[in-house]
Amino acid sequence: MYVLIIVGVAVLIIVAATFGQIAARKRREAMLALATRLGLRFDPGKDRVLPKKYQFLDKLRVGDNRYAFNILSGKHKDHDVMAFDYHYETHSTDSKGNQETQHHYLSFFLLLMRVGFPELTIAREGFFSKVAQALGYDDIDFESHEFSRKFCVRSKDKKFAYDVCNARMMEYLLANDDLTIEIEGPALGISFASRLSPEQIERNLTRLIAVRGLMPDYLFSRS
C-alpha cells in the first residue's frame, strides 16, 4: 500500500509538471503573437539584469531570486514601454524551524520618460497601509475625500504628488482602482499582484500610457 501511495504521488507530480509546461508554452506563444501584432520585441528568457537596473522601484527589489521573463519591449504609441512577467522569492520558518520558500509571480508594466522625478507611489488603501499610517508613515490627503479614502499616496515631494494627482488623474484612478502606480527617476510603472492573461496585456499598456498622459505637460518642460 505504501508503495502504491508513493507511485500515486509521483504520478501526480509528473502530471502537474506536464500541465505546467504546457501552460507556460501556450503563454509564451500568446505573448509572442501579441508582441508581433504590436510591433514589440519579445524575449521569453529569464532576465536578472532588468530588476537590478530598476531596483529603485519598490516592487522590483522585494525578495530574492528576482527575474523578469516573457518580456515585451519597444515603442508603443510613441512611448518606450516594457511589459513582463516577474518572479521573486520570500522565505518563512514554520513552527518546527523548517524554512519554506514562497514563489511570487506578478505582471509589471514600465514606461520610460525623458525626465527624472522623485519617488511617488499610489496604491489602494489596505490593511498594511493603515498599519504603516499608525506607525507614522502618513500618506498624502487630497481635496477629494473619496480619492483619499480609497488610495494611499506617498511621496517626500508633496508638490509633485499634488501635481500628478490632479483632478483628471484622480477621476481616472477612481474608475481604474485596480492600478498600483510607482514613479521614480525616468520610470513610470504599474503592477498587479498576479500574472495577467496575455489578453489583458494590451489593455494595460493602454492604461499605462493613459496615466502618463494625465501627468501635466509642465512637469516635462524642465531641463
N, C-alpha and C positions, 0 to 999 in steps of 0.2 A: 504493500500500500504506500509506504513511504517513497519507494522508487517511482511509483506512478505519479505521486504528487510532485516530485522533483521534475519529472518529464513534462507534466502538465504545465508547471510554472515556466519551464524553459521554452515550451511551445508558445505560450502566451507572450513571452518576451520577444521571441523571434517575430511573431505576427505583428506585435505593436511596433517593432523596429521597421518592419517592412512597410506597414501603412504610413509610418512617419517619413520614410524615404520617398514614398510615392507622393505624399502631400507636399513635401519640400520641393520635389521635382516639378510638380504642377504649379507651385507658387513661382518658382524661377521662370518657368515658361510663360506664365501670365504676365509677370513683370517685364520680361524681355519684350513681349508683344506690346505692352504699354509703352515702354521706352522707345521702341521702333516707331510707334504711331505718333508719339510726341516729339520725336527728333532728339531724344536724350541718349546719353551713353548708359550702358548697363554693365555692372560688374557684380557677379554673384559671390565672389570670394570674400573671405574674412579680411577686413582692413582694420588693423590695430593702430595705425598711424592717425587716422581721422579722429578718433576720440582724444588722442593726445594733443592734436593740433587745436581742437576746440574744447579742451577740458576746462576752460574758463566758464563754460556753460554748466550750470548745476547738474542737469540731467546726464551729462556726458563724463562726469567724474565720480559717480557713485559706484562703489563696489570694486570687485576685482575681475580679471579676465574679460576686459571690455573690448568689444569689437563691433564694427558695422559690417553688414553684408547685404546682398541684394540692393546694391547702390545704384540709383538713378541720378544722373548729374548732367548739367549743361544749361543752356539758355531756354527759358520758358516764358513766353510773353515779355521778352526783353529783360528778364531778370536772371541772374545766376542762382540756380537752385540745386538742392540735393534732397532726395527722399530715400530713406534706407531703413532696413530692419536693424535693430540694435540689441545687443546681448551684454548682460553683466551678471556677476555672481555676488551673493551675500552669504554670510555664514552664521550659524547659530549653534548653541550647545544644548542638548536635551538634558533631562533630569539625571541621566546616568553618566553625563560627562562626554557623550559622544558628539562629535562635531558633524553637523549636517550642512550641506551646500544647497542653496536655493538658486535656481536659474531664472533670470528675469528677461523677458523679451518685450520690446516695445517698438513703436513706429516713431520716427523722428523726421522732421522736415526743416530744412535750413535754407535761408535766403541771405546772400551776401550783399552788403551795401557798401557804397563808396566812402561813407563817413563812419567814424567810430563813436560809440555812445557809451554812457555809463550803464551799469547794470540795472535792469528793471525786470521784475517778474510779475506776472499776472496769472492767478490760478483761482479755481473755485475755492470758496471757503470750506473748510472741513475740520475734522476733529483736531488734527495735528497743527493746523494754522491757528486754531483757537488756543491750544496749549501754548504755542510759541508766543502769542499775544499776552497770555497770562504771565509768561516769564519775562516780559518786557520787550519782545520783538514786535513792536507795533507795526501794523500796516497803515497805509495812507487812506484817509477818508475823502470822499468826494461829495459834491452837492447832490448828486443822485443817491438817495438813500437806498434805492433798490440795487444799484450797482455796488455800493459799499457793503451792503448786506450779503450779496451773492459772491463777490470777488475779494480776494486778498491781494493787494498791490503793495510791493515793496521796492524801494529804491533809496539810496543815500541822497540822490538828487531829486528833491520833491518837485522842483520846477519842471524837470524833464518828465517826471511821472504825470504831472498835470497836462503838459503839452501833448504827450502821447494819448492819455486817456481823456481826450476831448469829447464833446457831446456826441459826435458821429461815431467815434470809436466805442464809446460806452453803449450806444444803441446797437451797434453791430455785435458786440460781445454778449450783450443780453440775449440776442437772437441766436448766438452761437456759443452757448455757455459750456460746451464740452472742451473748448480750447484751453490749453495751458501754454502760455507765451513767455519767452525769455528773450531779452535784448541785451547784448553786451558787445562792446567793440564794434566790428563790422557785421556782426551776426544777428539775425532775427530767426528764432526757432519756435516751432510749435511741436508739442509731443503728446503722445497718447499712452495710456497705461498698459496697452496690449498691442499686438500687431494687427494692423488693419488689413482687410482683404485687398487684393490688387485692384478691385473695382472701386475702392474708396480713395485710392491714391490721387487720381487726377482732381477730384473734388477738393481735397485738402491742399494740393498745390495751389488751386484757385483761391482757397481761403487764406493761405499764407500770403499770397500776393495782394489779396484784399486788405489784410492787416497792414502790410507795407504801404498801400495806397492811402490809408486813413491817417498815416503819420503826416503832420503838416510839412509843406514844402520848405518852410523857413528853417526846419531842422537840418536840411541838407544843403543849405546855401552858405554855411560857414566854411571857412577854409581849413 
